[in-house]
Amino acid sequence: MWVYVLSGTLESREAELDMLWEAGASGLEERAGTLRAYFEAPSEVALDGEWVEEPERDWQADWKKDLRPVTAGRFTIAPSWLRGEVPAGQLPLLIDPGMAFGTGHHATTRLAVEALGELDLTGLKVLDVGSGSGVLALAAALGGAAEVLGVDIDPLTLPAAHENAELNGLTFEQGRFTTSGGTLRFEEGSLDPDADDAAEYDLLVANLYAELHDLLAGAYRAVLRPGSPLILTGILQEKVELVRGALAREAFTDVTERLDGEWALITARSS
């Protein structure tokens, strides 16, 4: 077994995780202040780590042993093998770890799921930009939204999002999943920063970097109906003012923020 070892944690190296998956990593683990990526053989990784050869072990079993459900407001996010540990009265949101990160253990995901759970989603049309594992789109769908679309520029995320939807008991028919209150679908794609689309969504949620929120703020405004909520996460505290400035530029109102460690979630309403 080959391990690529980097200093830091899953949170501090979040921006580089996709590079590890794309290089062929079969799993990631935090240990003693380091991030360890497991490979069958060394490959080219343009990061500042080092290769270490170790005896074979069942690292997936070890990781599963330490993974616990996460409470996020009225939702409990859990891997499928811990579905029995979701407390009574909580909405289960089953997400298995995989190549499309987003298990709920990261502060950005947890903050966004909490924010979604605080809204009455009944009958809403929701857009999840940068849907990844599908966790936020699934939270919206399971929370009662009538129509949910998750988009991501990485086609590798689509199979993971579909698998997670099936874990949550959703049935796939004619290109979309059916929920108790509506439909959910995932597509490869993103928003065009220069588009002037007709407003059609009642809620938009996006877990992206601050710089992308800045770039896409005009597109957020274009696709949202007036007065609709916007939920933005993936924002480092030091980048909050960049996002606030972008929202002011596009005339969003009721801008608020909540913090969790070094991460921030920002909510607003379209004008």
C-alpha positions in Angstrom: 0.0 0.0 0.0 1.3 3.5 -0.9 0.3 6.5 1.2 0.8 10.2 0.1 1.3 12.1 3.3 0.7 15.9 3.6 0.7 18.2 6.6 -2.7 19.6 7.6 -6.3 18.3 7.9 -9.3 17.6 5.6 -10.5 21.1 6.4 -7.2 23.0 5.9 -6.5 21.1 2.6 -10.1 21.0 1.3 -9.2 22.9 -1.9 -6.8 20.1 -2.8 -8.9 17.1 -2.1 -10.2 16.8 -5.7 -6.6 16.6 -6.9 -6.0 13.6 -4.7 -9.1 11.8 -5.9 -8.3 12.6 -9.6 -4.8 11.2 -9.1 -6.3 7.9 -8.1 -6.6 8.0 -4.3 -8.8 5.2 -2.9 -9.4 6.9 0.4 -8.4 9.8 2.8 -7.6 9.8 6.5 -6.5 12.4 9.1 -3.9 11.2 11.5 -1.7 13.1 14.0 -1.9 16.4 12.2 -1.4 14.9 8.7 -3.6 14.1 5.8 -3.0 10.7 4.3 -4.2 9.7 0.8 -4.1 5.9 0.0 -3.1 4.7 -3.4 -2.4 1.3 -5.0 0.8 2.7 -6.5 2.6 6.1 -6.6 1.2 8.5 -9.2 1.9 12.1 -10.1 0.5 14.5 -7.5 1.4 18.2 -7.8 1.3 18.8 -4.0 3.8 19.2 -1.2 3.5 15.6 0.2 5.7 12.6 0.3 5.2 8.9 -0.6 5.4 6.3 2.0 5.0 2.5 1.5 3.2 0.7 4.3 1.9 -2.8 4.9 -1.6 -3.6 3.6 -4.5 -2.9 6.0 -8.2 -2.4 5.8 -8.1 1.4 6.2 -11.8 1.6 5.1 -12.9 -0.5 8.1 -10.8 1.7 10.4 -12.3 4.9 8.9 -15.9 3.5 9.2 -15.2 2.6 12.9 -14.5 6.3 13.7 -17.2 7.9 11.5 -20.2 9.1 13.5 -23.6 10.7 12.6 -23.7 14.5 12.5 -26.6 16.6 13.8 -27.4 19.5 11.5 -30.6 21.2 12.8 -33.5 18.9 12.1 -31.4 16.6 10.0 -29.0 13.9 11.1 -26.4 13.2 8.4 -25.1 9.6 8.6 -23.4 6.9 6.4 -25.7 4.2 5.4 -24.3 1.6 7.8 -25.2 3.9 10.8 -28.8 4.6 9.7 -30.0 2.9 12.9 -28.3 5.5 15.0 -30.4 8.4 13.7 -32.3 9.7 16.7 -36.1 9.5 16.7 -37.6 12.8 15.4 -34.7 13.7 13.2 -34.8 13.6 9.4 -32.2 11.0 8.3 -29.9 12.2 5.5 -27.8 9.2 4.4 -24.5 10.1 2.6 -21.8 7.5 2.1 -18.2 8.8 1.8 -16.8 8.7 -1.7 -15.1 10.6 -4.5 -17.5 13.5 -4.3 -16.8 14.9 -0.8 -19.6 16.1 1.3 -20.4 13.7 4.2 -21.6 16.4 6.6 -18.6 16.3 8.8 -17.2 19.5 7.3 -18.4 22.7 8.8 -19.5 24.2 5.4 -21.8 21.3 4.7 -23.2 21.2 8.2 -23.9 24.9 8.2 -25.8 24.8 4.9 -27.9 21.7 5.9 -28.8 23.6 9.1 -29.8 26.7 7.2 -32.0 24.6 4.8 -33.7 22.9 7.7 -34.7 26.3 9.2 -36.8 27.1 6.1 -40.2 26.0 5.0 -39.3 24.3 1.7 -42.8 23.1 0.9 -43.5 23.6 -2.8 -40.3 25.4 -3.5 -38.2 25.1 -6.7 -34.5 24.8 -5.5 -31.2 25.1 -7.3 -28.0 23.6 -5.7 -24.9 24.9 -7.4 -21.8 22.7 -7.0 -23.9 19.8 -5.8 -21.0 17.3 -5.3 -22.2 14.3 -3.4 -25.7 15.7 -3.5 -26.1 16.3 0.2 -27.6 19.8 0.0 -29.9 18.9 -2.9 -31.0 15.9 -1.0 -31.6 18.0 2.2 -33.9 20.3 0.1 -35.7 17.4 -1.5 -36.2 15.4 1.8 -37.2 18.7 3.5 -40.2 19.1 1.2 -39.2 21.0 -1.9 -41.3 20.4 -4.9 -38.5 20.5 -7.5 -34.8 20.3 -6.9 -31.9 20.6 -9.4 -28.3 19.9 -8.4 -25.6 21.0 -10.9 -21.8 20.4 -10.8 -19.1 21.0 -13.4 -17.4 17.7 -12.5 -19.2 14.7 -14.1 -17.5 12.3 -11.6 -19.9 13.7 -8.9 -23.0 12.5 -10.7 -22.8 8.7 -9.9 -22.1 9.5 -6.2 -25.1 11.9 -6.1 -27.3 9.2 -7.7 -26.1 6.6 -5.3 -26.8 8.8 -2.3 -30.3 9.6 -3.6 -30.9 5.8 -3.8 -29.6 5.3 -0.2 -32.3 7.7 0.9 -35.0 5.6 -0.7 -35.6 7.8 -3.8 -36.7 6.1 -7.0 -35.1 7.1 -10.3 -37.6 7.3 -13.2 -37.4 9.2 -16.5 -34.2 11.1 -15.7 -35.2 12.2 -12.2 -35.8 11.0 -8.6 -39.2 11.1 -7.1 -39.7 12.3 -3.5 -42.7 12.4 -1.2 -43.2 16.0 -2.2 -41.8 16.3 -5.7 -38.7 15.6 -7.8 -34.9 15.8 -7.7 -32.4 15.6 -10.6 -28.7 16.1 -11.0 -27.0 17.5 -14.1 -23.4 18.3 -15.2 -23.1 22.1 -15.6 -23.0 25.4 -13.8 -24.3 29.0 -14.0 -23.1 31.3 -16.7 -21.8 34.5 -14.9 -23.0 36.6 -17.9 -26.4 35.0 -18.3 -29.6 37.0 -17.9 -31.9 34.0 -17.4 -35.5 34.5 -16.4 -36.0 34.2 -12.6 -37.4 30.8 -11.9 -36.0 29.5 -8.6 -37.4 30.1 -5.1 -34.1 29.2 -3.3 -30.5 28.8 -4.3 -27.8 27.1 -2.2 -24.2 26.9 -3.2 -21.1 25.4 -1.5 -18.3 27.0 -3.4 -15.2 29.2 -2.8 -15.7 32.9 -2.0 -14.1 33.9 -5.3 -16.7 31.8 -7.2 -19.5 33.4 -5.2 -18.1 36.8 -6.3 -18.0 35.7 -9.9 -21.5 34.1 -9.9 -23.4 36.7 -7.8 -25.0 38.2 -10.8 -26.1 34.8 -12.0 -27.6 34.0 -8.6 -29.6 37.2 -8.8 -30.7 36.4 -12.4 -32.1 32.9 -11.6 -33.8 33.8 -8.3 -37.3 35.1 -8.1 -37.6 38.5 -6.2 -37.5 38.0 -2.4 -36.1 34.5 -2.6 -33.5 33.2 -0.1 -29.9 32.6 -1.0 -27.6 30.3 1.0 -23.9 30.5 0.4 -21.2 28.4 2.1 -17.6 27.2 1.5 -16.5 30.7 2.6 -13.4 31.3 4.7 -13.9 33.9 7.4 -11.2 36.1 5.8 -13.2 36.1 2.6 -16.5 37.2 4.0 -16.2 40.8 2.9 -15.5 39.7 -0.6 -18.8 37.8 -0.7 -20.7 40.6 1.1 -19.4 43.1 -1.5 -20.6 40.9 -4.3 -24.1 40.6 -2.8 -24.3 44.4 -2.3 -23.2 44.9 -5.9 -26.2 42.8 -7.0 -28.6 44.4 -4.6 -29.2 41.4 -2.3 -30.8 42.3 1.0 -31.1 40.9 4.5 -27.4 39.7 4.4 -26.5 37.7 7.5 -23.6 35.4 8.4 -22.9 32.6 10.9 -19.5 31.3 11.7 -18.1 27.8 12.6 -14.3 27.8 13.2 -12.6 29.3 10.2 -15.7 28.9 7.9 -18.7 31.1 7.3 -22.2 30.7 5.9 -23.9 33.8 4.4 -27.6 34.1 3.7 -29.4 36.9 1.8 -32.6 37.6 -0.2 -32.9 38.6 -3.8 -34.4 42.0 -4.5 
